[in-house]
Amino acid sequence: MKHRLARRMLAWILGISAVAALVATSIQLFFDYRRDLSELEQGMHYIEQNQLPGLSDAAWNFNIPSMQLQLEGIGRSPWVAGVSLRYGPRQAAELTTGQIATDSHHLYTYELHRNDAVVGKIYIYPNLDVLYRRTIDRFVVVLSTQIGKSLITTISIFLLMTWLITRPLTQMAAFAQAFQPGQNFRPFRLRRRETSSPDELTVLVDALNDAYQRIQKAHEFEVQHAEILSREVAERTRELSAAHQELARLSVTDKLTGILNRLGLDETLQSAITTAKKEQRALSLIITDIDHFKQVNDQHGHLTGDQLLQEFARILQQTIPATAVLGRWGGEEFLIICPDSNPEQTRLLAEQLRSAVEGHIFPVVGHKTSSFGVASLTESDSSNDLLRHADNALYEAKRGGRNRVALAKQSGNMHAENTKDQVLS
């Protein structure tokens, strides 16, 4: 890990320097290339202005030696690779010098005029190799220079970073690792030559010493007040236990009606069945729901439906005995657990509940009715069996016209189980 920061900065500096070198080289080469192109154009312009008039006279006079001599003079220009001259009737005759590239896209063409007549055409093929060689040579020289300068600068910065920054940071890290609260605290000092004015590292060292001094004081405070904190923890533990108990109560409470929810009913029913079987005591169950409850939601909205469920739960809660347990089974269905209650007693209670609901005027919807299914625990019944018998009895009440109480037939009741899904609540 030694000098990792310096190496990372070295890599960044190298990368930035390389990019800067490439950008600088590209810009310089671009302008040099433009300058060479300008020189090429100037060379062609010079040939057009100074050498083509004499070539036109020679072509007018069909002076072939003179034309050949002037072509060779043009071809000696460093910017010219080859020259082709066509002259004579219909320009059928041709003289050439240098290297002629028939597929060249860079071609300068000039017409030779004499006495208002075209006496020939000259085709000049520029020497682009010179242009390319100059560009490549400049690229190598400039890039090498830039890379050399970047390397020297980067290595110098790396050494300076190692000496001025990473070495002091390593000392600080060793001090931080050796620090332990509770031991005698000795302020940290950099192992370097003292400076006349504080720099950033001095400020950092002062801040580090200040931070560790505050940590030392905080540790002493913590030790001195451990007993107080312990008492506070005990108090918070008691509060947390009370909060957990409240959460446990809320977890089994129906949010809408404030009575037990299905989870609470499951636990209560299972406990009641266990007690009843163990002590050979009676236990009955009532399942009830509101007749045509879906129409209330469809016609008046779910808010009215919620108010109806709340009022319905209040009527049931006020009517059942103190030993019975009421809970919301789900949707508009409610469950009443009746310990020490035989089938006839439970049926009479269900009739009382049915009558109370029928006679009540609910907000918005007015009169509503409800149906009840009653089942009693037998020796072989489980909680699921008892619930199923009561549920079948509820659907029997539905099939009988609603607003009634039905007792469960706890044997041979397969017809009710097979057809109950066809009955609408």
DATA-V578016 format. One record per residue. N is the residue number from 1. SS is DSSP state (2 for helix, 1 for strand, 0 for the rest). PHI is phi in whole degrees, 0 to 359 (* if undefined). PSI is psi in degrees with one decimal (none if undefined). Layout:
n=N ss=SS phi=PHI psi=PSI
n=N ss=SS phi=PHI psi=PSI
//
This chain:
n=1 ss=0 phi=* psi=-6.4
n=2 ss=0 phi=295 psi=130.9
n=3 ss=0 phi=63 psi=23.9
n=4 ss=2 phi=296 psi=-40.5
n=5 ss=2 phi=297 psi=-42.8
n=6 ss=2 phi=296 psi=-40.1
n=7 ss=2 phi=294 psi=-37.2
n=8 ss=2 phi=294 psi=-42.8
n=9 ss=2 phi=294 psi=-35.2
n=10 ss=2 phi=299 psi=-43.9
n=11 ss=2 phi=297 psi=-42.7
n=12 ss=2 phi=296 psi=-43.5
n=13 ss=2 phi=296 psi=-41.7
n=14 ss=2 phi=299 psi=-44.7
n=15 ss=2 phi=297 psi=-46.3
n=16 ss=2 phi=295 psi=-40.5
n=17 ss=2 phi=295 psi=-40.0
n=18 ss=2 phi=297 psi=-43.7
n=19 ss=2 phi=296 psi=-43.3
n=20 ss=2 phi=298 psi=-39.2
n=21 ss=2 phi=295 psi=-42.7
n=22 ss=2 phi=295 psi=-41.7
n=23 ss=2 phi=295 psi=-45.9
n=24 ss=2 phi=297 psi=-42.3
n=25 ss=2 phi=297 psi=-43.4
n=26 ss=2 phi=297 psi=-43.3
n=27 ss=2 phi=296 psi=-45.5
n=28 ss=2 phi=297 psi=-43.7
n=29 ss=2 phi=296 psi=-36.4
n=30 ss=2 phi=299 psi=-48.2
n=31 ss=2 phi=291 psi=-36.1
n=32 ss=2 phi=296 psi=-40.5
n=33 ss=2 phi=295 psi=-40.6
n=34 ss=2 phi=296 psi=-37.0
n=35 ss=2 phi=294 psi=-41.1
n=36 ss=2 phi=296 psi=-40.1
n=37 ss=2 phi=297 psi=-38.2
n=38 ss=2 phi=296 psi=-39.8
n=39 ss=2 phi=296 psi=-38.2
n=40 ss=2 phi=299 psi=-45.4
n=41 ss=2 phi=297 psi=-39.6
n=42 ss=2 phi=296 psi=-39.4
n=43 ss=2 phi=297 psi=-41.8
n=44 ss=2 phi=293 psi=-37.2
n=45 ss=2 phi=294 psi=-38.2
n=46 ss=2 phi=297 psi=-43.8
n=47 ss=2 phi=298 psi=-41.1
n=48 ss=2 phi=295 psi=-39.8
n=49 ss=2 phi=278 psi=-33.7
n=50 ss=2 phi=249 psi=-24.7
n=51 ss=2 phi=249 psi=-27.1
n=52 ss=2 phi=290 psi=-33.8
n=53 ss=2 phi=301 psi=-44.6
n=54 ss=2 phi=295 psi=-36.1
n=55 ss=2 phi=293 psi=-33.0
n=56 ss=2 phi=295 psi=-42.4
n=57 ss=2 phi=299 psi=-44.1
n=58 ss=2 phi=295 psi=-38.3
n=59 ss=2 phi=291 psi=-34.0
n=60 ss=2 phi=294 psi=-37.0
n=61 ss=0 phi=267 psi=3.2
n=62 ss=0 phi=54 psi=39.9
n=63 ss=0 phi=271 psi=87.7
n=64 ss=2 phi=297 psi=-46.4
n=65 ss=2 phi=302 psi=-40.6
n=66 ss=2 phi=294 psi=-40.9
n=67 ss=2 phi=297 psi=-42.9
n=68 ss=2 phi=295 psi=-39.3
n=69 ss=2 phi=295 psi=-42.4
n=70 ss=2 phi=289 psi=-34.2
n=71 ss=2 phi=297 psi=-41.9
n=72 ss=2 phi=294 psi=-33.6
n=73 ss=2 phi=295 psi=-41.5
n=74 ss=2 phi=295 psi=-39.8
n=75 ss=2 phi=293 psi=-19.4
n=76 ss=0 phi=283 psi=-7.7
n=77 ss=0 phi=295 psi=136.9
n=78 ss=0 phi=298 psi=-18.2
n=79 ss=0 phi=266 psi=2.1
n=80 ss=1 phi=246 psi=127.3
n=81 ss=1 phi=267 psi=-34.2
n=82 ss=1 phi=193 psi=157.9
n=83 ss=1 phi=225 psi=139.3
n=84 ss=1 phi=231 psi=129.5
n=85 ss=1 phi=240 psi=128.3
n=86 ss=1 phi=244 psi=132.0
n=87 ss=1 phi=212 psi=-178.3
n=88 ss=0 phi=83 psi=-177.3
n=89 ss=2 phi=304 psi=126.9
n=90 ss=2 phi=56 psi=17.1
n=91 ss=2 phi=54 psi=44.7
n=92 ss=0 phi=275 psi=-24.1
n=93 ss=1 phi=275 psi=153.1
n=94 ss=1 phi=216 psi=138.1
n=95 ss=1 phi=236 psi=141.0
n=96 ss=1 phi=224 psi=159.5
n=97 ss=1 phi=207 psi=148.8
n=98 ss=1 phi=79 psi=-159.9
n=99 ss=0 phi=262 psi=121.4
n=100 ss=0 phi=256 psi=120.3
n=101 ss=0 phi=255 psi=103.8
n=102 ss=0 phi=291 psi=-23.4
n=103 ss=0 phi=261 psi=13.9
n=104 ss=0 phi=289 psi=135.9
n=105 ss=0 phi=270 psi=-14.3
n=106 ss=0 phi=258 psi=98.6
n=107 ss=1 phi=220 psi=132.8
n=108 ss=1 phi=255 psi=124.8
n=109 ss=1 phi=240 psi=130.9
n=110 ss=1 phi=227 psi=142.7
n=111 ss=1 phi=266 psi=141.9
n=112 ss=1 phi=260 psi=122.0
n=113 ss=1 phi=246 psi=145.3
n=114 ss=1 phi=206 psi=122.0
n=115 ss=0 phi=55 psi=47.6
n=116 ss=0 phi=60 psi=23.9
n=117 ss=1 phi=233 psi=147.1
n=118 ss=1 phi=276 psi=116.0
n=119 ss=1 phi=256 psi=-3.5
n=120 ss=1 phi=170 psi=174.1
n=121 ss=1 phi=227 psi=139.1
n=122 ss=1 phi=242 psi=135.1
n=123 ss=1 phi=244 psi=118.2
n=124 ss=1 phi=252 psi=123.1
n=125 ss=1 phi=261 psi=112.8
n=126 ss=1 phi=291 psi=150.0
n=127 ss=0 phi=272 psi=84.2
n=128 ss=2 phi=286 psi=-18.6
n=129 ss=2 phi=300 psi=-37.6
n=130 ss=2 phi=299 psi=-43.5
n=131 ss=2 phi=298 psi=-44.5
n=132 ss=2 phi=291 psi=-40.7
n=133 ss=2 phi=296 psi=-42.5
n=134 ss=2 phi=300 psi=-43.7
n=135 ss=2 phi=297 psi=-45.5
n=136 ss=2 phi=295 psi=-43.3
n=137 ss=2 phi=299 psi=-44.1
n=138 ss=2 phi=296 psi=-40.3
n=139 ss=2 phi=301 psi=-46.6
n=140 ss=2 phi=297 psi=-45.7
n=141 ss=2 phi=294 psi=-48.7
n=142 ss=2 phi=295 psi=-44.5
n=143 ss=2 phi=295 psi=-40.9
n=144 ss=2 phi=298 psi=-42.5
n=145 ss=2 phi=297 psi=-44.7
n=146 ss=2 phi=296 psi=-41.5
n=147 ss=2 phi=296 psi=-42.7
n=148 ss=2 phi=299 psi=-45.4
n=149 ss=2 phi=296 psi=-39.3
n=150 ss=2 phi=295 psi=-41.5
n=151 ss=2 phi=296 psi=-44.6
n=152 ss=2 phi=297 psi=-44.3
n=153 ss=2 phi=295 psi=-42.5
n=154 ss=2 phi=294 psi=-45.1
n=155 ss=2 phi=296 psi=-39.0
n=156 ss=2 phi=296 psi=-43.1
n=157 ss=2 phi=294 psi=-39.2
n=158 ss=2 phi=300 psi=-46.1
n=159 ss=2 phi=295 psi=-40.9
n=160 ss=2 phi=295 psi=-41.2
n=161 ss=2 phi=297 psi=-42.7
n=162 ss=2 phi=298 psi=-41.5
n=163 ss=2 phi=282 psi=-43.0
n=164 ss=2 phi=271 psi=-25.3
n=165 ss=2 phi=238 psi=-59.5
n=166 ss=2 phi=294 psi=-35.6
n=167 ss=2 phi=295 psi=-47.3
n=168 ss=2 phi=297 psi=-36.9
n=169 ss=2 phi=295 psi=-37.4
n=170 ss=2 phi=297 psi=-38.9
n=171 ss=2 phi=297 psi=-42.2
n=172 ss=2 phi=297 psi=-41.0
n=173 ss=2 phi=297 psi=-40.7
n=174 ss=2 phi=296 psi=-38.5
n=175 ss=2 phi=295 psi=-42.6
n=176 ss=2 phi=296 psi=-38.7
n=177 ss=2 phi=292 psi=-31.8
n=178 ss=2 phi=276 psi=-13.6
n=179 ss=0 phi=288 psi=134.4
n=180 ss=0 phi=223 psi=123.8
n=181 ss=0 phi=299 psi=143.2
n=182 ss=0 phi=99 psi=-23.9
n=183 ss=0 phi=274 psi=165.2
n=184 ss=0 phi=299 psi=127.5
n=185 ss=0 phi=266 psi=126.3
n=186 ss=0 phi=242 psi=122.4
n=187 ss=0 phi=301 psi=147.1
n=188 ss=0 phi=279 psi=140.9
n=189 ss=0 phi=229 psi=135.9
n=190 ss=0 phi=289 psi=137.4
n=191 ss=0 phi=273 psi=81.4
n=192 ss=0 phi=204 psi=169.8
n=193 ss=0 phi=292 psi=135.5
n=194 ss=0 phi=295 psi=139.8
n=195 ss=0 phi=254 psi=153.3
n=196 ss=0 phi=289 psi=-31.1
n=197 ss=0 phi=233 psi=141.9
n=198 ss=0 phi=293 psi=140.9
n=199 ss=0 phi=248 psi=-170.8
n=200 ss=2 phi=298 psi=-36.9
n=201 ss=2 phi=293 psi=-36.9
n=202 ss=2 phi=297 psi=-43.1
n=203 ss=2 phi=298 psi=-40.8
n=204 ss=2 phi=296 psi=-41.8
n=205 ss=2 phi=297 psi=-43.3
n=206 ss=2 phi=298 psi=-41.5
n=207 ss=2 phi=295 psi=-38.6
n=208 ss=2 phi=296 psi=-45.6
n=209 ss=2 phi=298 psi=-40.7
n=210 ss=2 phi=295 psi=-41.0
n=211 ss=2 phi=296 psi=-43.8
n=212 ss=2 phi=289 psi=-30.3
n=213 ss=2 phi=295 psi=-40.4
n=214 ss=2 phi=292 psi=-35.0
n=215 ss=2 phi=297 psi=-41.7
n=216 ss=2 phi=298 psi=-44.0
n=217 ss=2 phi=293 psi=-38.4
n=218 ss=2 phi=295 psi=-36.6
n=219 ss=2 phi=295 psi=-43.4
n=220 ss=2 phi=297 psi=-40.2
n=221 ss=2 phi=297 psi=-40.1
n=222 ss=2 phi=297 psi=-43.0
n=223 ss=2 phi=296 psi=-43.0
n=224 ss=2 phi=293 psi=-29.3
n=225 ss=0 phi=250 psi=23.9
n=226 ss=2 phi=297 psi=-39.7
n=227 ss=2 phi=294 psi=-41.1
n=228 ss=2 phi=297 psi=-43.6
n=229 ss=2 phi=296 psi=-37.3
n=230 ss=2 phi=297 psi=-41.8
n=231 ss=2 phi=295 psi=-39.9
n=232 ss=2 phi=295 psi=-37.9
n=233 ss=2 phi=297 psi=-41.6
n=234 ss=2 phi=297 psi=-41.1
n=235 ss=2 phi=295 psi=-43.4
n=236 ss=2 phi=296 psi=-34.7
n=237 ss=2 phi=296 psi=-42.6
n=238 ss=2 phi=297 psi=-42.3
n=239 ss=2 phi=297 psi=-40.4
n=240 ss=2 phi=295 psi=-38.2
n=241 ss=2 phi=296 psi=-41.0
n=242 ss=2 phi=295 psi=-39.6
n=243 ss=2 phi=296 psi=-40.2
n=244 ss=2 phi=297 psi=-40.0
n=245 ss=2 phi=296 psi=-40.1
n=246 ss=2 phi=295 psi=-40.4
n=247 ss=2 phi=296 psi=-39.2
n=248 ss=2 phi=297 psi=-40.3
n=249 ss=2 phi=295 psi=-42.9
n=250 ss=2 phi=294 psi=-30.0
n=251 ss=2 phi=293 psi=-22.9
n=252 ss=0 phi=251 psi=14.5
n=253 ss=1 phi=248 psi=132.1
n=254 ss=0 phi=288 psi=125.5
n=255 ss=0 phi=294 psi=-34.3
n=256 ss=0 phi=284 psi=-46.7
n=257 ss=0 phi=258 psi=-17.3
n=258 ss=0 phi=81 psi=2.4
n=259 ss=0 phi=261 psi=-177.0
n=260 ss=1 phi=299 psi=144.9
n=261 ss=0 phi=266 psi=-172.8
n=262 ss=2 phi=296 psi=-37.9
n=263 ss=2 phi=298 psi=-44.2
n=264 ss=2 phi=295 psi=-37.9
n=265 ss=2 phi=295 psi=-41.9
n=266 ss=2 phi=302 psi=-46.7
n=267 ss=2 phi=294 psi=-44.3
n=268 ss=2 phi=295 psi=-43.9
n=269 ss=2 phi=297 psi=-43.8
n=270 ss=2 phi=298 psi=-41.4
n=271 ss=2 phi=294 psi=-40.5
n=272 ss=2 phi=295 psi=-40.2
n=273 ss=2 phi=295 psi=-43.0
n=274 ss=2 phi=300 psi=-45.4
n=275 ss=2 phi=295 psi=-44.0
n=276 ss=2 phi=298 psi=-42.7
n=277 ss=2 phi=290 psi=-39.8
n=278 ss=2 phi=294 psi=-39.6
n=279 ss=2 phi=259 psi=4.3
n=280 ss=0 phi=54 psi=53.3
n=281 ss=0 phi=245 psi=157.8
n=282 ss=0 phi=287 psi=152.0
n=283 ss=1 phi=207 psi=128.3
n=284 ss=1 phi=232 psi=165.4
n=285 ss=1 phi=223 psi=138.4
n=286 ss=1 phi=238 psi=128.2
n=287 ss=1 phi=246 psi=130.3
n=288 ss=1 phi=221 psi=152.8
n=289 ss=1 phi=213 psi=169.9
n=290 ss=1 phi=273 psi=129.4
n=291 ss=0 phi=292 psi=135.6
n=292 ss=0 phi=54 psi=42.2
n=293 ss=2 phi=293 psi=-33.4
n=294 ss=2 phi=300 psi=-33.5
n=295 ss=2 phi=295 psi=-32.0
n=296 ss=2 phi=296 psi=-46.5
n=297 ss=2 phi=296 psi=-40.7
n=298 ss=2 phi=291 psi=-38.9
n=299 ss=2 phi=271 psi=-35.8
n=300 ss=2 phi=244 psi=-8.6
n=301 ss=0 phi=97 psi=162.2
n=302 ss=2 phi=289 psi=-26.2
n=303 ss=2 phi=295 psi=-43.7
n=304 ss=2 phi=295 psi=-39.5
n=305 ss=2 phi=299 psi=-40.0
n=306 ss=2 phi=295 psi=-40.8
n=307 ss=2 phi=296 psi=-37.3
n=308 ss=2 phi=297 psi=-43.2
n=309 ss=2 phi=297 psi=-40.0
n=310 ss=2 phi=296 psi=-44.4
n=311 ss=2 phi=293 psi=-39.6
n=312 ss=2 phi=298 psi=-44.7
n=313 ss=2 phi=297 psi=-36.9
n=314 ss=2 phi=295 psi=-40.5
n=315 ss=2 phi=297 psi=-45.1
n=316 ss=2 phi=297 psi=-44.5
n=317 ss=2 phi=297 psi=-38.0
n=318 ss=2 phi=285 psi=-21.1
n=319 ss=2 phi=264 psi=-34.1
n=320 ss=0 phi=289 psi=156.4
n=321 ss=0 phi=289 psi=166.0
n=322 ss=0 phi=294 psi=-24.9
n=323 ss=0 phi=280 psi=-17.6
n=324 ss=0 phi=279 psi=154.9
n=325 ss=1 phi=240 psi=124.1
n=326 ss=1 phi=254 psi=140.2
n=327 ss=1 phi=206 psi=160.3
n=328 ss=1 phi=268 psi=117.0
n=329 ss=1 phi=282 psi=-31.7
n=330 ss=1 phi=154 psi=139.0
n=331 ss=0 phi=61 psi=-125.6
n=332 ss=0 phi=262 psi=10.2
n=333 ss=1 phi=267 psi=135.4
n=334 ss=1 phi=235 psi=149.3
n=335 ss=1 phi=237 psi=134.6
n=336 ss=1 phi=238 psi=119.2
n=337 ss=1 phi=266 psi=123.7
n=338 ss=1 phi=241 psi=91.6
n=339 ss=1 phi=292 psi=151.7
n=340 ss=0 phi=54 psi=35.7
n=341 ss=0 phi=232 psi=122.2
n=342 ss=0 phi=277 psi=174.2
n=343 ss=2 phi=303 psi=-42.5
n=344 ss=2 phi=291 psi=-41.8
n=345 ss=2 phi=298 psi=-40.4
n=346 ss=2 phi=291 psi=-37.9
n=347 ss=2 phi=297 psi=-43.3
n=348 ss=2 phi=298 psi=-39.1
n=349 ss=2 phi=297 psi=-42.5
n=350 ss=2 phi=297 psi=-39.4
n=351 ss=2 phi=297 psi=-38.6
n=352 ss=2 phi=297 psi=-42.2
n=353 ss=2 phi=295 psi=-43.9
n=354 ss=2 phi=300 psi=-43.7
n=355 ss=2 phi=295 psi=-39.5
n=356 ss=2 phi=296 psi=-39.7
n=357 ss=2 phi=291 psi=-43.5
n=358 ss=2 phi=297 psi=-35.3
n=359 ss=0 phi=275 psi=-4.3
n=360 ss=0 phi=271 psi=143.7
n=361 ss=1 phi=258 psi=112.6
n=362 ss=1 phi=274 psi=147.4
n=363 ss=0 phi=301 psi=140.7
n=364 ss=0 phi=72 psi=-53.8
n=365 ss=0 phi=270 psi=-16.0
n=366 ss=1 phi=77 psi=-131.5
n=367 ss=1 phi=282 psi=138.5
n=368 ss=0 phi=223 psi=158.1
n=369 ss=0 phi=239 psi=168.6
n=370 ss=1 phi=216 psi=157.9
n=371 ss=1 phi=243 psi=151.1
n=372 ss=1 phi=226 psi=137.9
n=373 ss=1 phi=242 psi=130.8
n=374 ss=1 phi=241 psi=132.8
n=375 ss=1 phi=220 psi=148.2
n=376 ss=1 phi=241 psi=148.9
n=377 ss=0 phi=286 psi=134.5
n=378 ss=0 phi=249 psi=171.5
n=379 ss=0 phi=299 psi=-33.3
n=380 ss=0 phi=267 psi=-3.6
n=381 ss=0 phi=282 psi=138.5
n=382 ss=0 phi=263 psi=178.9
n=383 ss=2 phi=297 psi=-38.9
n=384 ss=2 phi=295 psi=-39.7
n=385 ss=2 phi=298 psi=-47.7
n=386 ss=2 phi=298 psi=-42.2
n=387 ss=2 phi=297 psi=-41.2
n=388 ss=2 phi=295 psi=-41.0
n=389 ss=2 phi=296 psi=-44.2
n=390 ss=2 phi=294 psi=-38.1
n=391 ss=2 phi=295 psi=-42.1
n=392 ss=2 phi=297 psi=-39.9
n=393 ss=2 phi=295 psi=-37.5
n=394 ss=2 phi=299 psi=-45.1
n=395 ss=2 phi=289 psi=-27.0
n=396 ss=2 phi=295 psi=-39.9
n=397 ss=2 phi=295 psi=-36.7
n=398 ss=2 phi=296 psi=-45.8
n=399 ss=2 phi=294 psi=-27.3
n=400 ss=0 phi=281 psi=-0.1
n=401 ss=0 phi=120 psi=1.0
n=402 ss=0 phi=70 psi=170.8
n=403 ss=0 phi=55 psi=49.2
n=404 ss=0 phi=205 psi=169.8
n=405 ss=1 phi=247 psi=135.8
n=406 ss=1 phi=233 psi=136.0
n=407 ss=1 phi=271 psi=143.0
n=408 ss=0 phi=289 psi=139.3
n=409 ss=0 phi=264 psi=100.9
n=410 ss=0 phi=274 psi=17.5
n=411 ss=0 phi=207 psi=145.0
n=412 ss=0 phi=63 psi=36.0
n=413 ss=0 phi=250 psi=34.4
n=414 ss=2 phi=295 psi=-32.6
n=415 ss=2 phi=298 psi=-40.9
n=416 ss=2 phi=295 psi=-40.0
n=417 ss=2 phi=292 psi=-31.9
n=418 ss=2 phi=279 psi=-22.7
n=419 ss=2 phi=248 psi=-3.2
n=420 ss=2 phi=292 psi=-25.8
n=421 ss=2 phi=290 psi=-14.4
n=422 ss=2 phi=274 psi=-8.1
n=423 ss=0 phi=268 psi=130.3
n=424 ss=0 phi=270 psi=136.4
n=425 ss=0 phi=285 psi=none
//
